[in-house]
Amino acid sequence: MSDTARLDQLAALRALRRVVELGSFTAAAEAAGTTHSQVSRQIKQLEARLGAQLLNRSTRRIALTEAGRQYYEASRQILDALDDADLAVGQHQARPSGTLRVNAPMAFGTTELATWLPDFIALHPELQVDLVCNDRMVDLIEDGFDVALRLTRELPDSTLIARKLADSAVLAVASPDYVRRHGAPRTPADLARHNCLVYTQQPRPREWTFTGESGAAETVEVKGKLQANTSIALRTAALAGLGVAATADFIVHGDVKSGALVRLLPGYTLKPRELFVLYPQNRHLSPKVRAFVDFAAEYYRQRRWD
C-alpha cells in the first residue's frame, strides 16, 4: 500500500470516529473543518475497501452495523495509540523548563543528591529546581511535588510510579576509638551488648538482620542511648565514638575509606536499601520530570560507592 493510501485510510478512520461519536455527518464535517459530502465520500471509500457496510443510515439516525462496531472499536484503539505517540514524542522533544519540585530524605538530599544535582541543572538552563529535604513520607500530589527520591527497604503501596535506581548497601560502623574501648563484635549477637545508634524512619528500627557467608539470616534486637530520624545525626554520633551505626554506604563510605569509621562484621551483610524515584501516574511525563528521571537512571546505572 502506498503512503498516500495509508494517509487516506487514516483520514477515513478519523472521519468514521467523528461520525459515530458526534452522531451525524454534518457534525463530523464541522469538527473536521470539511464538508458533509467529503465525510460521506471517505466513509463510502472505506466501506468499499473493506467490502463491508459499516453504518446503517436513515433520515433520523446513524448506527453502526455489527461489522462496523468491531471495526470502530479496533480503529479507535489505533487512533488513540497514534495520538498518544504523537503527544509523547512532542513532550519528549520539548525543552524542560519551569520549576521542578523535588523531595528527598534529609541525609540523601544533603550528601548524595547534592553531588549530582548541579550537573543536572547545568544541562537544563531553563529549569529551576526546588529541593525540599525531610525524613517524612510526603504526599507528592497533596504537597505539590513533581518527583521524589526514596531510600528504603519496604516501599509502601501507592498509586505513584516507582522506578528503582540502585541498591545501597547498609554498613555497620563505629569509630576506631569506640572499638578500642568496647571491642569489635564478632557476630551479630554481640551487638546486643553494644550501644547501637538507631535510625527510626524505617519499619522495625531496632531489628537488625544480617546474612552470613552461608546465606543464613540472623536478626538481633539492638538497644542504645541515641535514636534519630536522620542518618546524618547518627553518622556524626558514630564519628564522635558514641556507638555502632548501621547506615547506608553513600553516607559513610568516605569515612570508612579514610579510617574515620571502621566497618564491623565484615563477614556479614545487612539487607540493602533500595533507591527509587517516584512520580505521579500521569498518562505522559512532563519534559522536566522525564529529564530528571532519565538523568538519575543513567547516573545510578554507573554509580558505585566504593
C-alpha positions in Angstrom: 0.0 0.0 0.0 1.3 3.4 -0.9 2.0 6.2 1.6 -0.9 8.2 0.1 -3.3 5.2 0.5 -2.3 4.9 4.1 -2.9 8.5 4.8 -6.3 8.3 3.1 -7.2 5.3 5.2 -6.1 7.2 8.4 -8.3 10.2 7.4 -11.2 7.8 6.8 -10.7 6.2 10.2 -10.8 9.6 11.8 -13.9 10.5 9.8 -15.7 7.3 10.9 -14.9 8.0 14.5 -16.2 11.6 14.3 -19.5 10.4 12.7 -20.0 7.7 15.4 -19.1 9.9 18.4 -20.9 13.0 17.2 -23.9 11.2 15.7 -24.1 12.8 12.3 -22.1 13.5 9.1 -22.8 17.2 9.4 -21.3 17.4 13.0 -18.4 15.3 11.9 -17.7 17.6 8.9 -17.9 20.8 11.1 -15.5 19.3 13.6 -13.0 18.4 10.9 -13.4 21.7 9.0 -14.6 20.0 5.9 -17.9 19.3 4.0 -20.7 16.7 4.5 -20.0 15.3 1.1 -16.3 14.8 1.8 -17.0 12.9 5.0 -19.6 10.8 3.2 -17.2 10.0 0.5 -14.5 8.9 2.9 -16.8 6.5 4.7 -18.0 5.0 1.4 -14.4 4.6 0.2 -13.6 2.8 3.5 -16.6 0.5 3.1 -15.7 -0.3 -0.5 -12.1 -1.1 0.6 -13.3 -3.4 3.3 -16.1 -4.9 1.3 -18.5 -4.4 4.3 -21.1 -1.9 5.3 -20.1 0.0 8.5 -23.0 2.3 9.1 -26.8 2.0 8.8 -28.0 5.3 7.6 -31.5 6.7 7.8 -33.0 10.2 7.8 -33.3 10.1 11.6 -30.2 8.3 12.9 -26.9 6.7 12.1 -26.0 3.4 13.7 -23.0 1.0 13.4 -23.6 -2.4 11.9 -22.1 -5.4 13.7 -19.1 -5.3 11.4 -18.9 -1.6 11.8 -18.9 -1.8 15.6 -16.0 -4.3 15.6 -14.1 -2.1 13.1 -14.8 1.1 15.0 -13.6 -0.4 18.3 -10.3 -1.6 16.7 -9.7 1.6 14.8 -10.4 3.7 17.9 -7.6 1.9 19.8 -5.3 2.5 16.8 -6.2 6.2 16.7 -5.7 6.6 20.5 -2.3 4.9 20.3 -1.2 7.2 17.4 -2.4 10.3 19.3 -0.5 9.1 22.4 2.6 8.5 20.4 2.4 12.0 18.8 2.0 13.6 22.3 4.7 11.6 23.9 7.2 12.5 21.2 6.2 16.1 21.3 6.7 16.3 25.0 10.0 14.3 24.8 11.3 16.9 22.3 10.2 19.9 24.4 12.8 21.6 26.5 12.5 21.1 30.3 11.5 24.4 31.8 9.8 25.9 34.8 10.2 24.8 38.4 10.8 21.1 39.3 9.8 20.4 42.9 11.9 17.5 44.3 11.5 15.8 47.7 14.3 13.7 49.2 15.3 12.3 52.6 17.5 14.6 54.6 20.7 12.6 54.5 20.3 11.6 50.9 19.4 15.1 49.7 22.2 16.9 51.5 25.0 14.4 51.0 24.3 12.4 47.8 21.8 14.2 45.7 23.7 17.4 46.1 26.7 15.9 44.4 25.0 15.4 41.0 22.1 17.8 41.1 24.3 20.7 39.8 25.2 18.7 36.7 21.5 18.1 36.0 20.7 21.8 36.4 23.6 22.8 34.2 22.1 20.6 31.4 18.8 22.4 31.5 19.3 26.2 31.8 15.6 26.9 31.5 14.8 24.8 34.6 14.7 25.7 38.2 14.8 23.1 41.0 13.1 23.5 44.3 14.6 20.8 46.6 12.9 20.0 49.9 14.7 17.6 52.2 13.0 15.9 55.1 12.5 12.5 56.7 8.8 12.1 56.5 6.7 10.4 53.7 5.2 13.4 52.0 2.2 13.1 49.7 3.5 14.2 46.3 0.2 15.3 44.9 -1.2 17.0 48.0 2.2 18.7 48.8 2.8 19.7 45.1 5.9 17.7 44.4 6.8 16.6 40.9 9.1 13.9 41.9 10.6 12.2 45.0 13.6 10.1 45.9 13.1 7.3 48.4 15.8 5.1 50.0 14.0 2.3 51.8 13.8 -1.4 52.4 10.0 -1.5 52.0 8.2 0.8 49.7 4.6 1.4 50.8 1.8 0.7 48.4 0.7 3.8 46.5 -0.6 4.9 43.1 2.7 6.5 42.3 5.0 5.2 39.6 8.2 3.9 41.4 11.3 3.3 39.3 14.2 1.6 41.0 17.6 3.3 40.5 20.0 1.4 42.6 20.8 -0.7 45.7 22.7 1.0 48.6 24.5 -1.4 50.9 24.0 -0.8 54.6 27.2 -0.9 56.7 27.6 -1.5 60.4 30.3 1.0 61.5 31.9 2.6 64.6 34.9 4.8 65.3 38.3 3.4 66.0 38.1 4.9 69.5 34.8 3.1 70.2 36.3 -0.2 69.0 39.3 0.3 71.3 37.1 1.0 74.3 34.4 -1.6 73.7 35.9 -4.2 71.3 34.6 -5.2 67.9 31.6 -7.5 67.7 32.5 -10.9 66.1 28.9 -12.0 65.4 25.6 -10.1 65.1 24.5 -11.4 68.5 27.4 -9.5 70.1 25.7 -6.2 69.2 23.2 -6.8 72.0 26.0 -5.8 74.3 26.9 -2.6 72.4 25.5 0.9 72.3 23.7 0.9 68.9 22.6 4.1 67.2 19.1 3.6 65.8 17.5 5.1 62.7 13.8 5.4 63.4 12.5 6.2 59.9 12.1 2.5 58.9 9.9 -0.5 59.9 11.2 -2.3 63.0 14.2 0.0 63.5 15.6 -1.9 66.4 15.7 -5.2 64.5 19.0 -5.6 62.5 19.0 -8.6 60.3 22.4 -9.9 59.0 23.2 -12.6 56.4 26.3 -14.6 56.9 28.5 -16.2 54.3 26.4 -19.4 54.5 23.3 -17.5 53.5 21.7 -17.9 56.9 19.9 -14.8 58.3 20.4 -13.7 61.9 18.3 -11.0 63.5 19.4 -9.2 66.6 17.4 -6.7 68.7 19.6 -3.8 69.4 19.4 -1.0 72.0 21.3 2.2 72.6 21.3 5.7 74.1 20.5 7.5 70.8 17.9 7.2 68.2 17.2 9.7 65.4 15.1 10.2 62.4 18.1 11.3 60.2 21.2 9.3 59.4 23.2 12.5 59.5 22.9 12.7 63.2 23.8 9.0 63.6 26.9 9.4 61.4 28.1 12.4 63.5 27.5 10.4 66.7 29.4 7.4 65.4 32.3 9.6 64.4 32.3 11.0 67.9 32.7 7.5 69.3 29.2 7.1 70.8 28.3 3.7 69.4 27.6 1.5 66.4 25.6 2.7 63.5 24.0 0.8 60.6 23.7 3.2 57.8 23.7 3.5 54.0 27.1 3.3 52.4 26.7 6.6 50.5 26.7 8.3 53.9 29.8 6.7 55.4 31.8 5.2 52.5 34.2 8.2 52.6 34.6 7.9 56.4 35.4 4.1 56.0 37.9 4.8 53.3 39.7 7.5 55.3 39.7 5.4 58.5 37.5 7.7 60.5 35.0 4.9 60.8 35.7 1.1 60.9 33.4 -1.4 59.2 32.3 -4.0 61.6 31.2 -7.6 61.0 32.8 -7.8 57.5 31.7 -11.5 57.1 28.0 -10.4 57.3 25.8 -8.2 55.2 22.7 -6.2 56.1 19.8 -6.0 53.8 20.5 -3.2 51.4 18.2 -0.2 51.0 16.7 0.4 47.5 16.8 3.8 45.9 13.6 4.7 44.0 12.5 7.7 42.1 8.7 8.3 42.4 6.3 10.4 40.4 2.6 10.7 39.9 0.9 8.4 37.5 0.2 10.7 34.6 -0.5 9.5 31.1 2.6 11.3 29.8 5.5 12.6 31.7 6.2 16.3 31.6 9.6 17.1 30.0 11.0 18.3 33.3 10.1 15.1 35.1 11.2 12.9 32.2 14.6 14.7 32.1 15.1 14.2 35.9 14.1 10.6 35.9 16.3 9.8 32.8 19.3 11.6 34.3 19.0 9.9 37.6 18.6 6.4 36.0 21.7 6.9 33.9 23.7 8.3 36.8 23.0 5.3 39.0 23.5 2.9 36.2 27.2 3.7 36.6 27.4 4.9 40.2 29.3 2.8 42.8 30.0 3.7 46.4 33.4 2.2 46.8 
